[in-house]
Amino acid sequence: MPRVTLYSLSTCAVCKKVKTFLDGNEIPYDLIEVDRLDSGEQWIMTKELKKHNPQCTYPTVVVEEVIKGYDEEALKTKLLHAAS
């Protein structure tokens, strides 16, 4: 299974959809809720996120490549087929 990282905001409805998708499909992931970090950690995580997504939009799912927003087809292709 590829390593999955979700850059998210705790109040973002689309971020919650991605989390529900990952949880519902039993896909392990590292969750980074940037708005819950202190300002120094936010700066570091934003800098890290920009390496994958220069627009710095949420949610951003990194699975050996970047998936921006809630792209269900890309999530299924990259995550569900990798698990089978």
N, C-alpha and C positions, 0 to 999 in steps of 0.2 A: 504494500500500500504506500503510495507516495505521501510525503509529508505535506500537511495542509496547514496553512496559517490564515486566519480570518482577522483582518483589520476592520474594526467596527466602532460604532458609537452606541452607547447603551440606550439612547432614546430614538434611534433610527428604525423606522418600521421595516424598511427594506433589509436592513441588517438582521432584524429578527426573523424575516422570512428565510434568509440564508442559514441562520442558526437552526431553525426548525427543519430545513431540508437536510442539513448535515446530521443533526440528531436523529431525525426520522429514518435516515438511511444508515445509521450506526457508523458514521464516518468519524474517526478521531481527528481532532484538530486543535491547534493552539489558538486560543482566543485572545486578542489584544483589543480591549475597549479603551481607545485612546482618551476619551473624555473622562475616564475614571483614574487616569494616571496623574501624578503631580506634574507641575509645569516643566521640570527638567526632563522627566521621562517622556512627556508628550512631545517635546522637541526632538528627542532621540528617535522615537517611534515614527514621527512624521517624516523625519529625514530618511529612515529606513523604508517607509511606505513609498516615498517619492522615487526610490530606486526601481520599484516595480510599477508604480502608477504615478507618472509625473503630475497628473491633474489632482492627485491626492483626494480622490473621492471615496465615499464609503457606501456600501461595503466593498472591500477588495479582498478577493480570495486568491491566495498564491498556492498553486499546485504545480510545481515544476514549471509553471508559467502563470501568468496573471489572468484572472477572470474578474472583470469589473462589473459591479452591480449584481442584480439577480438574473443571471443568464442560465435558466434551468437546463437548456440543452447542453451547454458547455459543462455545467456541473455534473450532469448525468454522464456525459461522455468521459470526462476526466476522472470522476470519482467512482461511479457505479461500475463502469466497465473495468477499471483498474482493480476493483475489489473482487471481480469474478475470476 
